[in-house]
Amino acid sequence: MIQYETHLGNITISENYFTKLIGEAVTSCYGVVGMVPKGLQWVRSKLPIKRRKYDPSGIRVSGNGNALRVDLHICIMYGMNVGAISRSIVNKVTYVVEDATGIKVDRVKVHIDAMQDEE
């Protein structure tokens, strides 16, 4: 939960809100198959992942009302340019979070934990 104070009063943003906001932004990026829960990468990499689905345990948000840090664990399509996908995710997550909440995103770390062949 992120809390901060403005001239209008206290604002509290739930972790569930960030999970949905960031999960939708990440899975809409080209080349991303889905989110992977941290700690279960090797198991999850063996299972088919449906596109547009995200696992909330693959998203970690920390920080406060001044700056946020985001860690993402994802599965990408095999053969895709990892650097291009990562840059796209960082740019999209930064834009979406800053636009929706007004909170600066300090860092977005993208962990590619699995690859999946195209279906």
C-alpha positions as CSV (number, residue, x, y, z in Angstrom):
1,M,0.0,0.0,0.0
2,I,1.3,3.4,-1.0
3,Q,0.3,6.4,1.1
4,Y,1.1,10.1,0.7
5,E,-0.3,13.4,1.6
6,T,-1.4,16.3,-0.7
7,H,-3.0,19.6,-0.1
8,L,-6.3,17.9,-0.6
9,G,-5.7,15.2,2.1
10,N,-4.2,11.7,2.4
11,I,-4.1,9.4,-0.6
12,T,-3.9,5.6,-0.3
13,I,-3.3,3.4,-3.3
14,S,-3.7,-0.3,-2.8
15,E,-1.2,-3.0,-4.0
16,N,-4.1,-4.6,-5.9
17,Y,-4.6,-1.4,-8.0
18,F,-0.9,-1.4,-8.9
19,T,-1.0,-5.1,-9.7
20,K,-3.9,-4.7,-12.2
21,L,-2.5,-1.5,-13.7
22,I,1.0,-2.8,-14.3
23,G,-0.1,-6.3,-15.2
24,E,-2.4,-5.0,-18.0
25,A,0.4,-2.7,-19.2
26,V,3.0,-5.4,-19.3
27,T,0.9,-8.1,-20.9
28,S,-0.2,-5.7,-23.7
29,C,3.4,-5.3,-24.8
30,Y,4.3,-7.3,-28.0
31,G,6.4,-10.4,-27.3
32,V,5.2,-10.8,-23.7
33,V,3.4,-14.1,-23.1
34,G,2.5,-13.5,-19.4
35,M,3.7,-12.9,-15.9
36,V,5.7,-15.5,-13.9
37,P,5.4,-15.8,-10.1
38,K,8.8,-15.2,-8.5
39,G,10.2,-18.4,-7.1
40,L,8.3,-20.8,-9.4
41,Q,10.1,-19.8,-12.6
42,W,11.3,-23.3,-13.5
43,V,7.8,-24.9,-12.9
44,R,6.0,-22.1,-14.7
45,S,8.3,-22.2,-17.7
46,K,7.2,-25.8,-18.4
47,L,3.5,-24.9,-18.4
48,P,1.7,-23.1,-21.2
49,I,0.9,-19.5,-20.3
50,K,-2.2,-17.8,-21.7
51,R,-1.6,-14.4,-23.2
52,R,-3.2,-11.4,-21.4
53,K,-3.1,-13.2,-18.1
54,Y,-0.9,-12.0,-15.3
55,D,0.1,-13.4,-12.0
56,P,0.1,-10.8,-9.2
57,S,3.0,-12.5,-7.5
58,G,5.1,-11.7,-10.5
59,I,4.8,-7.9,-9.8
60,R,6.5,-6.2,-6.9
61,V,5.9,-2.5,-6.2
62,S,7.8,-0.7,-3.4
63,G,8.4,2.9,-2.5
64,N,6.3,5.8,-1.3
65,G,4.5,8.9,-2.7
66,N,7.7,10.4,-4.1
67,A,9.0,7.5,-6.1
68,L,8.2,3.8,-6.9
69,R,10.3,0.8,-7.7
70,V,8.8,-2.0,-9.8
71,D,10.1,-5.5,-10.2
72,L,8.6,-7.7,-12.9
73,H,9.0,-11.4,-13.7
74,I,7.8,-12.3,-17.2
75,C,7.6,-15.0,-19.8
76,I,8.4,-13.9,-23.4
77,M,8.0,-15.5,-26.8
78,Y,11.0,-17.5,-28.0
79,G,13.1,-15.7,-30.6
80,M,12.1,-12.2,-29.7
81,N,14.6,-9.4,-29.1
82,V,15.0,-9.3,-25.3
83,G,16.4,-5.8,-25.2
84,A,13.5,-4.3,-27.3
85,I,10.9,-6.1,-25.2
86,S,12.5,-4.9,-22.0
87,R,12.7,-1.3,-23.1
88,S,9.1,-1.4,-24.3
89,I,8.0,-2.7,-20.9
90,V,10.0,-0.1,-19.0
91,N,8.6,2.8,-21.1
92,K,5.0,1.6,-20.9
93,V,5.0,0.8,-17.2
94,T,6.6,4.2,-16.4
95,Y,4.1,6.1,-18.6
96,V,1.0,4.2,-17.3
97,V,1.9,4.5,-13.6
98,E,2.9,8.2,-13.8
99,D,-0.1,9.1,-15.9
100,A,-2.6,7.2,-13.7
101,T,-1.2,8.1,-10.2
102,G,1.1,11.1,-10.6
103,I,3.8,9.2,-8.7
104,K,7.3,9.2,-10.3
105,V,8.6,5.8,-11.2
106,D,12.2,5.6,-10.1
107,R,13.1,2.1,-11.5
108,V,11.5,-0.7,-13.4
109,K,13.5,-4.0,-13.3
110,V,12.4,-6.7,-15.9
111,H,13.3,-10.3,-15.0
112,I,12.8,-12.6,-17.9
113,D,12.3,-16.0,-16.2
114,A,10.9,-18.1,-19.1
115,M,10.4,-18.3,-22.8
116,Q,7.6,-20.0,-24.7
117,D,7.3,-21.1,-28.3
118,E,4.6,-19.4,-30.4
119,E,1.4,-21.2,-30.4
